[in-house]
């Protein structure tokens, strides 16, 4: 799956960070939720010991 084609280019920086806490800005319909959920899902698949907590 080519995730780059699915994510809004405004959130490309998510894939290049090693940050443990991420706070994104953007208005309604900016695809924040979609971009972050893909980032977290792929990260969890890559690490069998991963844990994720999301606050909305």
C-alpha positions, 0 to 999 in steps of 0.5 A: 500500500502506498500511504503517500497517495492517501495522506494530505501532503500537509501532513507528510512531516508525520512520516519523518518524525520520531516525536512521542507527542504530536499535536496537529493543527488544521480546521475541519475536513483537514484530514488530521484524523485520517493522517494520524490514524494511518501513521499510528496504524502503520507504526503499530504494525512495525513494532509488535510491542507498541502501545498507542493512546489517542486523545481527541 
